[in-house]
């Protein structure tokens, strides 16, 4: 039979480590020049404007402005978008981005010097 102290210790250890492993990877807004709240399509958002930076684990997302849907863990970003992965130093540049932080799915309009690729869907690692 298990001693009550052992069961209590196991319970405490589970309470410490299980929530960490089950936690969602939340998108966090790190900086912006101006922010206002509102509703769009029935969803609450924070509109961040000017020198915007989002962070999710090792991925940084820079843009000129964005709608941040905190409850949905998603972003719609506009203008001079740069996605930087700290793990492998890769970068992606775009003009428009829709990002789902729970599914790690991004929909981009990517601009290059010669052409624009519309609606490129790419799964981030």
MDAnalysis code that builds the backbone (N, CA, C; Angstrom):
import MDAnalysis as mda
import numpy as np

u = mda.Universe.empty(375, n_residues=125, atom_resindex=np.repeat(np.arange(125), 3), trajectory=True)
u.add_TopologyAttr("name", ["N", "CA", "C"] * 125)
u.add_TopologyAttr("resid", np.arange(1, 126))
u.add_TopologyAttr("resname", ["UNK", "UNK", "UNK", "UNK", "UNK", "UNK", "UNK", "UNK", "UNK", "UNK", "UNK", "UNK", "UNK", "UNK", "UNK", "UNK", "UNK", "UNK", "UNK", "UNK", "UNK", "UNK", "UNK", "UNK", "UNK", "UNK", "UNK", "UNK", "UNK", "UNK", "UNK", "UNK", "UNK", "UNK", "UNK", "UNK", "UNK", "UNK", "UNK", "UNK", "UNK", "UNK", "UNK", "UNK", "UNK", "UNK", "UNK", "UNK", "UNK", "UNK", "UNK", "UNK", "UNK", "UNK", "UNK", "UNK", "UNK", "UNK", "UNK", "UNK", "UNK", "UNK", "UNK", "UNK", "UNK", "UNK", "UNK", "UNK", "UNK", "UNK", "UNK", "UNK", "UNK", "UNK", "UNK", "UNK", "UNK", "UNK", "UNK", "UNK", "UNK", "UNK", "UNK", "UNK", "UNK", "UNK", "UNK", "UNK", "UNK", "UNK", "UNK", "UNK", "UNK", "UNK", "UNK", "UNK", "UNK", "UNK", "UNK", "UNK", "UNK", "UNK", "UNK", "UNK", "UNK", "UNK", "UNK", "UNK", "UNK", "UNK", "UNK", "UNK", "UNK", "UNK", "UNK", "UNK", "UNK", "UNK", "UNK", "UNK", "UNK", "UNK", "UNK", "UNK", "UNK"])
u.atoms.positions = np.array([
    [0.850, -1.181, 0.000],
    [0.000, 0.000, 0.000],
    [0.893, 1.240, 0.000],
    [0.466, 2.244, -0.744],
    [1.224, 3.492, -0.863],
    [1.084, 4.328, 0.412],
    [2.187, 4.818, 0.854],
    [2.202, 5.734, 1.988],
    [1.563, 7.062, 1.556],
    [0.806, 7.702, 2.438],
    [0.138, 8.969, 2.107],
    [1.145, 10.048, 1.722],
    [2.332, 10.016, 2.308],
    [3.354, 11.008, 1.962],
    [3.837, 10.825, 0.528],
    [3.974, 9.596, 0.069],
    [4.407, 9.323, -1.307],
    [3.332, 9.783, -2.284],
    [2.091, 9.496, -1.988],
    [0.985, 9.918, -2.851],
    [0.921, 11.445, -2.902],
    [1.081, 12.103, -1.771],
    [1.067, 13.559, -1.733],
    [2.217, 14.133, -2.561],
    [3.400, 13.548, -2.439],
    [4.562, 14.004, -3.202],
    [4.322, 13.828, -4.704],
    [3.771, 12.702, -5.109],
    [3.456, 12.477, -6.523],
    [2.429, 13.490, -7.027],
    [1.441, 13.776, -6.203],
    [0.422, 14.761, -6.570],
    [1.059, 16.136, -6.787],
    [1.932, 16.547, -5.895],
    [2.609, 17.846, -6.017],
    [3.457, 17.881, -7.283],
    [4.194, 16.818, -7.551],
    [5.024, 16.770, -8.762],
    [4.167, 16.857, -10.024],
    [3.033, 16.169, -10.037],
    [2.127, 16.259, -11.188],
    [1.602, 17.675, -11.372],
    [1.265, 18.344, -10.282],
    [0.745, 19.706, -10.360],
    [1.795, 20.675, -10.893],
    [3.049, 20.390, -10.656],
    [4.128, 21.266, -11.126],
    [4.428, 21.027, -12.596],
    [4.550, 19.765, -13.019],
    [5.051, 19.469, -14.360],
    [3.978, 19.270, -15.419],
    [2.829, 18.770, -15.095],
    [1.799, 18.516, -16.105],
    [1.283, 19.803, -16.738],
    [0.930, 20.851, -15.979],
    [0.449, 22.069, -16.631],
    [1.463, 22.651, -17.610],
    [2.744, 22.566, -17.311],
    [3.776, 23.072, -18.211],
    [3.762, 22.318, -19.531],
    [3.613, 21.007, -19.470],
    [3.640, 20.215, -20.697],
    [2.356, 20.366, -21.496],
    [1.239, 20.703, -20.846],
    [-0.034, 20.871, -21.536],
    [-0.291, 22.310, -21.969],
    [0.555, 23.223, -21.534],
    [0.336, 24.638, -21.834],
    [0.439, 24.904, -23.320],
    [-0.460, 25.762, -23.802],
    [-0.395, 26.169, -25.197],
    [0.769, 27.122, -25.382],
    [1.232, 27.167, -26.608],
    [2.276, 28.115, -26.952],
    [1.602, 29.439, -27.291],
    [1.506, 30.305, -26.329],
    [0.811, 31.567, -26.505],
    [1.674, 32.576, -27.258],
    [1.032, 33.291, -28.170],
    [1.664, 34.418, -28.838],
    [1.636, 35.586, -27.860],
    [2.758, 36.276, -27.723],
    [2.840, 37.415, -26.817],
    [3.216, 38.655, -27.614],
    [2.585, 39.763, -27.293],
    [2.982, 41.027, -27.909],
    [4.059, 41.637, -27.026],
    [5.201, 41.918, -27.617],
    [6.353, 42.410, -26.874],
    [6.416, 43.932, -26.903],
    [6.149, 44.513, -28.084],
    [6.201, 45.973, -28.163],
    [5.339, 46.491, -29.308],
    [4.983, 47.756, -29.203],
    [4.275, 48.491, -30.243],
    [4.265, 49.962, -29.824],
    [3.986, 50.854, -30.774],
    [3.940, 52.286, -30.458],
    [2.579, 52.694, -29.911],
    [1.525, 52.033, -30.381],
    [0.164, 52.420, -30.017],
    [-0.721, 51.185, -30.068],
    [-1.677, 51.089, -29.133],
    [-2.594, 49.962, -29.139],
    [-3.997, 50.422, -28.765],
    [-4.979, 49.856, -29.456],
    [-6.375, 50.101, -29.122],
    [-7.139, 48.797, -29.260],
    [-8.233, 48.677, -28.551],
    [-9.044, 47.469, -28.598],
    [-10.310, 47.681, -29.407],
    [-10.927, 46.582, -29.801],
    [-12.172, 46.656, -30.540],
    [-12.691, 45.275, -30.865],
    [-13.672, 45.236, -31.771],
    [-14.245, 43.968, -32.243],
    [-14.242, 43.960, -33.756],
    [-13.949, 42.802, -34.330],
    [-13.964, 42.604, -35.774],
    [-14.549, 41.224, -36.025],
    [-15.587, 41.155, -36.844],
    [-16.262, 39.890, -37.128],
    [-16.689, 39.178, -35.843],
    [-17.100, 39.963, -34.839],
    [-17.583, 39.395, -33.586],
    [-16.490, 38.929, -32.634],
    [-15.231, 39.123, -33.007],
    [-14.117, 38.702, -32.146],
    [-13.407, 39.930, -31.575],
    [-13.046, 39.835, -30.316],
    [-12.313, 40.928, -29.664],
    [-10.861, 40.897, -30.124],
    [-10.291, 42.094, -30.366],
    [-8.907, 42.205, -30.796],
    [-8.217, 43.366, -30.093],
    [-6.898, 43.326, -30.150],
    [-6.068, 44.472, -29.828],
    [-5.380, 44.853, -31.126],
    [-5.536, 46.107, -31.558],
    [-4.861, 46.576, -32.765],
    [-3.571, 47.260, -32.333],
    [-2.452, 46.683, -32.750],
    [-1.134, 47.225, -32.429],
    [-0.608, 47.951, -33.663],
    [-0.075, 49.147, -33.464],
    [0.401, 49.967, -34.567],
    [1.809, 50.463, -34.268],
    [2.678, 50.411, -35.281],
    [4.011, 50.986, -35.194],
    [5.025, 50.139, -34.464],
    [6.043, 49.679, -35.203],
    [7.159, 48.916, -34.628],
    [6.663, 47.770, -33.749],
    [5.810, 46.925, -34.332],
    [5.158, 45.843, -33.589],
    [6.055, 44.607, -33.577],
    [6.146, 43.975, -32.422],
    [6.892, 42.719, -32.281],
    [6.058, 41.735, -31.471],
    [5.854, 40.548, -32.061],
    [5.221, 39.426, -31.379],
    [6.283, 38.358, -31.154],
    [6.085, 37.540, -30.129],
    [7.004, 36.442, -29.836],
    [6.202, 35.211, -29.468],
    [6.591, 34.079, -30.059],
    [6.041, 32.786, -29.670],
    [7.203, 31.811, -29.632],
    [7.560, 31.426, -28.419],
    [8.714, 30.566, -28.182],
    [9.949, 31.151, -28.872],
    [10.470, 30.521, -29.912],
    [11.694, 30.970, -30.577],
    [11.420, 31.737, -31.868],
    [10.171, 32.122, -32.113],
    [9.812, 32.811, -33.350],
    [9.391, 34.247, -33.046],
    [10.022, 35.189, -33.747],
    [9.696, 36.600, -33.643],
    [8.938, 37.022, -34.902],
    [7.884, 37.817, -34.741],
    [7.127, 38.345, -35.865],
    [7.100, 39.861, -35.732],
    [7.706, 40.541, -36.707],
    [7.749, 41.996, -36.751],
    [6.778, 42.477, -37.828],
    [6.139, 43.638, -37.621],
    [5.253, 44.207, -38.631],
    [4.984, 45.673, -38.314],
    [4.308, 46.351, -39.275],
    [3.928, 47.751, -39.071],
    [2.677, 47.869, -38.211],
    [1.707, 46.964, -38.429],
    [0.479, 46.970, -37.636],
    [-0.126, 45.572, -37.648],
    [-0.988, 45.309, -36.665],
    [-1.572, 43.972, -36.579],
    [-2.829, 43.986, -35.724],
    [-3.732, 43.068, -36.051],
    [-4.849, 42.723, -35.186],
    [-4.419, 41.483, -34.421],
    [-4.435, 41.565, -33.103],
    [-4.023, 40.458, -32.249],
    [-5.260, 39.936, -31.541],
    [-5.644, 38.702, -31.865],
    [-6.782, 38.037, -31.252],
    [-6.262, 37.128, -30.142],
    [-6.148, 37.686, -28.966],
    [-5.527, 36.975, -27.836],
    [-6.257, 35.677, -27.508],
    [-7.580, 35.707, -27.472],
    [-8.361, 34.518, -27.124],
    [-8.134, 33.391, -28.146],
    [-8.027, 33.742, -29.430],
    [-7.807, 32.754, -30.493],
    [-6.330, 32.434, -30.689],
    [-5.448, 33.204, -30.021],
    [-4.010, 33.034, -30.183],
    [-3.613, 33.202, -31.647],
    [-4.159, 34.262, -32.283],
    [-3.897, 34.478, -33.703],
    [-3.615, 35.944, -34.003],
    [-3.026, 36.170, -35.183],
    [-2.600, 37.500, -35.610],
    [-2.982, 37.698, -37.076],
    [-3.394, 38.916, -37.431],
    [-3.430, 39.388, -38.807],
    [-2.479, 40.567, -38.847],
    [-1.403, 40.472, -39.622],
    [-0.368, 41.504, -39.628],
    [-0.253, 42.131, -41.009],
    [0.160, 43.412, -41.011],
    [0.226, 44.193, -42.240],
    [1.537, 44.975, -42.304],
    [2.118, 45.042, -43.496],
    [3.234, 45.932, -43.777],
    [4.571, 45.540, -43.191],
    [5.572, 45.402, -44.051],
    [6.956, 45.132, -43.657],
    [7.068, 44.016, -42.616],
    [6.482, 42.890, -42.935],
    [6.477, 41.751, -42.008],
    [7.792, 40.989, -42.137],
    [8.343, 40.659, -40.995],
    [9.548, 39.824, -40.955],
    [9.319, 38.773, -39.887],
    [9.469, 37.505, -40.271],
    [9.385, 36.392, -39.331],
    [10.806, 35.860, -39.162],
    [11.268, 35.822, -37.931],
    [12.633, 35.386, -37.641],
    [12.582, 34.220, -36.668],
    [13.229, 33.121, -37.053],
    [13.312, 31.938, -36.199],
    [14.668, 31.948, -35.502],
    [14.658, 32.082, -34.181],
    [15.902, 32.151, -33.410],
    [16.692, 30.852, -33.438],
    [16.016, 29.723, -33.642],
    [16.711, 28.431, -33.610],
    [17.670, 28.262, -34.775],
    [17.221, 28.602, -35.985],
    [18.083, 28.387, -37.148],
    [18.389, 29.672, -37.915],
    [18.016, 30.824, -37.355],
    [18.276, 32.142, -37.936],
    [17.643, 32.339, -39.310],
    [16.603, 31.583, -39.627],
    [15.933, 31.773, -40.915],
    [14.966, 32.953, -40.811],
    [14.748, 33.617, -41.963],
    [13.866, 34.766, -42.023],
    [12.932, 34.647, -43.213],
    [11.723, 35.164, -43.045],
    [10.747, 35.260, -44.127],
    [10.225, 36.688, -44.103],
    [10.094, 37.296, -45.287],
    [9.580, 38.646, -45.405],
    [8.258, 38.606, -46.155],
    [7.310, 39.445, -45.751],
    [5.985, 39.429, -46.380],
    [5.332, 40.796, -46.257],
    [4.217, 40.947, -46.982],
    [3.413, 42.165, -46.907],
    [2.166, 41.961, -46.058],
    [1.693, 40.714, -45.968],
    [0.485, 40.388, -45.204],
    [0.665, 39.014, -44.589],
    [0.119, 38.826, -43.386],
    [0.248, 37.553, -42.687],
    [-1.018, 37.281, -41.881],
    [-1.480, 36.047, -41.936],
    [-2.460, 35.516, -40.987],
    [-1.755, 34.375, -40.286],
    [-1.776, 34.389, -38.951],
    [-1.035, 33.394, -38.191],
    [-1.913, 32.813, -37.106],
    [-1.967, 31.495, -37.054],
    [-2.672, 30.771, -36.005],
    [-1.620, 30.164, -35.085],
    [-1.479, 30.713, -33.887],
    [-0.449, 30.284, -32.952],
    [-0.677, 28.921, -32.347],
    [-1.928, 28.438, -32.335],
    [-2.199, 27.106, -31.791],
    [-1.802, 26.015, -32.777],
    [-2.142, 26.215, -34.053],
    [-1.829, 25.222, -35.090],
    [-0.484, 25.478, -35.757],
    [0.173, 26.601, -35.419],
    [1.431, 27.009, -36.042],
    [1.282, 27.078, -37.561],
    [0.194, 27.699, -37.993],
    [-0.096, 27.813, -39.418],
    [-0.064, 29.275, -39.813],
    [0.622, 29.555, -40.927],
    [0.724, 30.928, -41.406],
    [0.314, 30.997, -42.867],
    [-0.429, 32.039, -43.215],
    [-0.829, 32.326, -44.593],
    [-0.209, 33.670, -44.931],
    [0.632, 33.716, -45.978],
    [1.421, 34.903, -46.290],
    [1.175, 35.402, -47.697],
    [1.332, 36.705, -47.895],
    [1.569, 37.301, -49.206],
    [3.024, 37.722, -49.168],
    [3.863, 37.012, -49.934],
    [5.305, 37.239, -49.888],
    [5.722, 38.108, -51.061],
    [6.457, 39.165, -50.772],
    [6.966, 40.061, -51.812],
    [8.445, 39.760, -52.063],
    [8.810, 39.736, -53.341],
    [10.212, 39.616, -53.717],
    [10.533, 40.781, -54.643],
    [11.778, 40.885, -55.082],
    [12.163, 41.963, -55.987],
    [11.479, 41.844, -57.346],
    [11.138, 40.632, -57.769],
    [10.607, 40.444, -59.112],
    [9.125, 40.133, -59.169],
    [8.584, 39.518, -58.165],
    [7.174, 39.153, -58.206],
    [6.607, 38.968, -56.809],
    [5.284, 38.898, -56.730],
    [4.597, 38.663, -55.453],
    [3.903, 37.315, -55.531],
    [4.157, 36.461, -54.551],
    [3.494, 35.169, -54.472],
    [2.274, 35.348, -53.579],
    [1.092, 35.102, -54.103],
    [-0.151, 35.300, -53.365],
    [-0.558, 34.005, -52.654],
    [-1.032, 34.150, -51.439],
    [-1.635, 33.070, -50.664],
    [-0.750, 31.830, -50.560],
    [0.492, 32.038, -50.193],
    [1.392, 30.912, -49.944],
    [1.116, 30.412, -48.534],
    [0.712, 29.176, -48.424],
    [0.444, 28.583, -47.114],
    [1.657, 27.759, -46.719],
    [2.108, 27.947, -45.486],
    [3.325, 27.277, -45.035],
    [3.183, 26.933, -43.555],
    [3.485, 25.710, -43.201],
    [3.486, 25.302, -41.796],
    [4.843, 25.620, -41.199],
    [4.835, 26.353, -40.084],
    [6.079, 26.635, -39.384],
    [6.414, 25.466, -38.474],
    [7.717, 25.242, -38.255],
    [8.101, 24.137, -37.366],
    [7.666, 24.372, -35.950],
])
